[in-house]
Amino acid sequence: MSRPTRATTLRAKVRAEMVEEIKATARRHLAEQGASNLSLRAVARDMGFVSSAIYRYFASRDELLTALIIDAYNALGTAAEAAEAAVDRADLAGRFAAVCHAVRDWARANPHEYALIYGTPVPGYRAPQDTIGPATRITNLLGAILVDGCATGALRAPADEWLAPTVAAEMAHIRDAMFPGVPPALLARGLIAWTQLFGAVSFEIFNRLDGIVVDRDAWFDYQVMALTHFIGAQP
């Protein structure tokens, strides 16, 4: 197999830089106009070149959207994983809280990118398989806390928890595919905690708490504490 020439390497570098510039411009358009109004022609015009040139890098608006979505999921996942990795492995409550706060911090720092992945779906856009891996990084991170807790005996399913048969079957299926050793009832609580986390963050980012809660930090801390107890982890 031949080694890449200097010219080939330079072209690849220039292309990669152009792709990043296009995405950076598109993110500014997201902030100004929202994902539904994202246009390749507008991005090209903003960058100062003819609209046909941008199609050398992205074949369609949906392809550009997908790239932005994957970047957002990966940026969020990287931030949460770094925060969680800094906590002692035995501190399940601390690991859970670290993930929760990292998600909120990233969302507050990047509200338009958060809206792209957790806000109103873009009409006509269907996310391809490429987005699944990046999208599940937070889910896997929270699930790993349950797996570790069950393996050490620190987490247990509530003794009197009842699940409808169909729910129990679905939880068992998810457990077998992704989170070995986690009882269905505990996994159900974990999924509730996951959805509550993003619900809490979304309510704040999309201003659903205006006129209701003033001290957002204290309110989020309380929600994290409540969810920590809900999954059975002890601070």
Secondary structure, DSSP 8 states (H G I E B T S, - for coil): -----HHHHHHHHHHHHHHHHHHHHHHHHHHHH-GGG--HHHHHHHHTS-HHHHTTT-SSHHHHHHHHHHHHHHHHHHHHHHHHHTS-TT-HHHHHHHHHHHHHHHHHH-HHHHHHHHSS--TT----GGGHHHHTHHHHHHHHHHHHHHHHTS----TT----HHHHHHHHHHHHHH-TT--HHHHHHHHHHHHHHHHHHHHHHTTTTTTT-S-HHHHHHHHHHHHHHHTT---
